[in-house]
Amino acid sequence: MWDDFEDDDSWDSGDEEDFRKEQDRIRKHPLMQKADDIMHLTEALVGALDETAKEMYGTFMLEDATVICGKFAGAEGVDDFILKMENAVFMKVHARHLNSMTYSVAMVDTHAEEHLQLLRDAISDFQGLFVHWVKGFDPSNKYDDGWGLFLD
């Protein structure tokens, strides 16, 4: 069963360099940079919440921000339209949820509205970059995964 992984000499230093270049490309992408901004703003906001609000909302907010970053890296690292769209949907859902959480936090916490607005503004900026990014997906480059989504 695991014999496929033994003595695999197909990885060389060129592969490692290609991998690092790809990681660097993903990290420098404007959408990933904005996702990182959202992550940092969320961490700061959650860190400043009182214990009750942190317990009620903090974990969800941090999860949303983390998923946005992770799903972008997953989508940008593949060519398949279906996988890109699946990841994009997760990103959208988590960005919208994180945005709605800022309004919930405002109702139960005395957190400064300016901080919440900074996160909302970053999510709005992310949305504009996201729409442009999704339009660049190549719908002809897809492999039917048997689930029937995003097919003609």
C-alpha positions in Angstrom: 0.0 0.0 0.0 2.7 2.5 0.9 5.2 1.2 -1.6 4.4 4.1 -3.9 6.2 6.4 -1.5 9.4 4.4 -1.0 12.5 5.4 -2.9 10.9 8.3 -4.7 13.8 10.2 -6.1 11.6 12.5 -8.3 12.0 15.5 -6.0 15.1 17.6 -6.7 16.4 21.0 -5.8 14.7 22.6 -8.8 11.3 21.3 -7.5 12.0 23.0 -4.1 12.9 26.3 -5.8 9.7 26.1 -7.9 7.7 25.4 -4.7 9.2 28.4 -3.0 8.5 30.6 -6.0 4.9 29.5 -6.0 4.5 30.1 -2.3 6.1 33.6 -2.7 3.7 34.4 -5.6 0.7 33.4 -3.5 1.9 35.4 -0.5 2.5 38.5 -2.7 -0.9 38.3 -4.4 -3.0 41.4 -3.6 -5.9 39.3 -2.4 -3.7 37.3 -0.1 -2.2 40.5 1.2 -5.7 41.9 2.0 -6.7 38.5 3.6 -3.6 38.9 5.8 -4.7 42.4 6.7 -8.1 41.0 7.7 -6.4 38.3 9.7 -4.3 40.9 11.6 -7.2 43.2 12.2 -9.3 40.3 13.4 -6.6 39.2 15.8 -6.3 42.7 17.2 -10.0 43.1 17.6 -10.6 39.8 19.2 -7.6 40.4 21.6 -9.3 43.6 22.7 -12.7 42.1 23.4 -14.0 41.6 26.9 -14.0 38.0 28.1 -17.7 37.4 27.4 -17.6 38.8 23.9 -14.3 36.9 23.2 -15.9 33.7 24.3 -19.0 34.3 22.2 -17.5 35.7 19.0 -13.7 35.5 19.1 -13.2 31.9 18.0 -15.7 32.3 15.1 -14.1 35.5 14.0 -10.6 34.0 14.0 -11.8 30.9 12.2 -13.4 33.0 9.5 -10.2 35.1 9.0 -8.0 32.0 8.9 -10.2 30.1 6.5 -10.2 33.1 4.1 -6.3 32.9 3.9 -6.2 29.1 3.7 -8.8 28.8 1.0 -7.1 31.5 -1.1 -3.8 29.6 -1.0 -5.7 26.4 -1.9 -7.5 28.0 -4.8 -4.6 30.0 -6.2 -2.4 26.9 -6.1 -4.5 24.9 -8.6 -5.7 25.4 -12.1 -8.9 23.4 -11.9 -12.0 25.7 -12.2 -14.2 23.6 -9.9 -11.6 23.6 -7.1 -11.0 27.3 -7.5 -14.8 28.0 -7.3 -15.3 25.7 -4.3 -12.5 27.6 -2.4 -13.9 30.9 -3.6 -17.3 30.1 -2.2 -15.8 29.2 1.2 -13.9 32.5 1.1 -17.0 34.5 0.3 -19.1 32.8 3.0 -16.5 33.3 5.7 -15.9 37.0 4.7 -19.6 37.7 4.9 -19.9 35.9 8.2 -16.9 37.8 9.6 -18.5 41.1 8.5 -21.8 40.2 10.1 -19.9 39.3 13.3 -18.7 42.9 13.6 -22.3 44.0 14.0 -23.0 41.4 16.6 -19.9 42.4 18.5 -21.0 46.0 18.4 -24.3 45.0 20.1 -22.7 43.2 23.1 -19.4 44.8 23.6 -18.3 48.4 24.2 -15.5 48.0 21.6 -14.6 51.1 19.7 -16.7 51.4 16.6 -13.7 52.7 14.7 -11.9 49.3 15.1 -14.9 47.4 13.9 -15.2 49.8 10.9 -11.6 49.2 10.0 -12.3 45.5 9.7 -15.5 46.1 7.7 -13.6 48.4 5.3 -10.9 45.7 4.9 -13.6 43.2 4.0 -15.1 45.6 1.6 -11.7 46.1 -0.1 -11.3 42.3 -0.1 -14.6 41.9 -1.9 -13.6 44.2 -4.7 -10.3 42.3 -5.2 -12.2 39.0 -4.9 -14.7 39.8 -7.7 -11.8 40.7 -10.0 -9.9 37.6 -9.1 -12.8 35.2 -9.6 -13.5 36.7 -13.1 -10.0 35.5 -14.0 -10.8 31.8 -13.5 -10.7 29.7 -16.7 -14.0 27.8 -16.8 -12.7 25.6 -19.6 -10.0 24.1 -17.2 -12.2 21.8 -15.1 -12.3 18.2 -14.2 -15.6 16.7 -13.3 -15.3 15.5 -9.7 -18.6 13.7 -9.8 -20.5 16.1 -7.5 -22.1 18.1 -10.3 -21.3 21.6 -9.2 -20.0 24.4 -11.5 -20.6 22.3 -14.6 -22.3 23.6 -17.8 
